[in-house]
Amino acid sequence: MDVTYCKLEIFIPESHLEILAEALRAVDAGHIGKYDGCFSYSPVTGCWRPLPGAEPYLGREGELSREPELKVEVTCRLDRAAETVAAVKRVHPYEEPVINVIPLLGTGL
């Protein structure tokens, strides 16, 4: 089966949602038919512990952090996934952003 599209899951602080939306539109992620800028987001709680040498956006080295975040989901062409991930990383505040790229076997497209 040929895979044409993928879904990106991006975990980001709510304060960066609009700049992320702009970055996604700039690389045409979320383009579905006659619509662009299509994505969804929902609140989640992120959990992490910065290890020695880390420079966390939030939290302190050696301490477990639990913070509210948004999980953003957007569809893009698989052949543009690397470009889309690079655009996300340019605007993401985290030292190690969580960006999952999931191939889609089928979509509503």
BELZIZI-V905440 format. One record per pair of residues at least 12 apart in sequence whose C-alpha atoms are under 8 Angstrom apart, sorted by sequence separation. I is the first residue (numbers start at 1). J is the second residue. If there is no record, write none. Layout:
BEGIN
i=I j=J
i=I j=J
END
This chain:
BEGIN
i=25 j=37
i=49 j=61
i=50 j=62
i=24 j=37
i=49 j=62
i=50 j=63
i=49 j=63
i=50 j=64
i=85 j=99
i=49 j=64
i=21 j=37
i=48 j=64
i=49 j=65
i=47 j=64
i=48 j=65
i=47 j=65
i=48 j=66
i=46 j=65
i=47 j=66
i=46 j=66
i=47 j=67
i=81 j=101
i=45 j=66
i=46 j=67
i=45 j=67
i=46 j=68
i=45 j=68
i=46 j=69
i=44 j=68
i=45 j=69
i=43 j=68
i=44 j=69
i=78 j=103
i=43 j=69
i=44 j=70
i=43 j=70
i=44 j=71
i=42 j=70
i=43 j=71
i=41 j=70
i=42 j=71
i=41 j=71
i=42 j=72
i=41 j=72
i=40 j=72
i=41 j=73
i=39 j=72
i=40 j=73
i=39 j=73
i=40 j=74
i=39 j=74
i=38 j=74
i=39 j=75
i=57 j=93
i=57 j=94
i=56 j=94
i=57 j=95
i=56 j=95
i=55 j=95
i=54 j=95
i=30 j=74
i=31 j=75
i=29 j=74
i=30 j=75
i=31 j=76
i=29 j=75
i=30 j=76
i=29 j=76
i=28 j=76
i=29 j=77
i=13 j=68
i=14 j=69
i=29 j=84
i=13 j=69
i=14 j=70
i=27 j=83
i=12 j=69
i=13 j=70
i=27 j=84
i=11 j=69
i=12 j=70
i=11 j=70
i=12 j=71
i=10 j=70
i=11 j=71
i=12 j=72
i=24 j=84
i=27 j=87
i=10 j=71
i=11 j=72
i=9 j=71
i=10 j=72
i=9 j=72
i=10 j=73
i=24 j=87
i=8 j=72
i=9 j=73
i=23 j=87
i=24 j=88
i=8 j=73
i=9 j=74
i=23 j=88
i=7 j=73
i=8 j=74
i=7 j=74
i=8 j=75
i=7 j=75
i=8 j=76
i=20 j=88
i=23 j=91
i=6 j=75
i=7 j=76
i=5 j=75
i=6 j=76
i=5 j=76
i=6 j=77
i=20 j=91
i=5 j=77
i=6 j=78
i=19 j=91
i=20 j=92
i=4 j=77
i=5 j=78
i=4 j=78
i=3 j=78
i=4 j=79
i=6 j=81
i=16 j=91
i=16 j=92
i=33 j=109
i=16 j=93
i=32 j=109
i=12 j=92
i=12 j=93
i=12 j=94
i=12 j=97
i=11 j=97
i=10 j=97
i=11 j=98
i=10 j=98
i=11 j=99
i=9 j=98
i=10 j=99
i=9 j=99
i=10 j=100
i=8 j=99
i=9 j=100
i=8 j=100
i=9 j=101
i=7 j=100
i=8 j=101
i=7 j=101
i=8 j=102
i=6 j=101
i=7 j=102
i=6 j=102
i=7 j=103
i=6 j=103
i=7 j=104
i=5 j=103
i=6 j=104
i=5 j=104
i=3 j=103
i=4 j=104
i=5 j=105
i=3 j=104
i=5 j=106
i=3 j=105
i=5 j=107
i=2 j=105
i=3 j=106
i=1 j=105
END
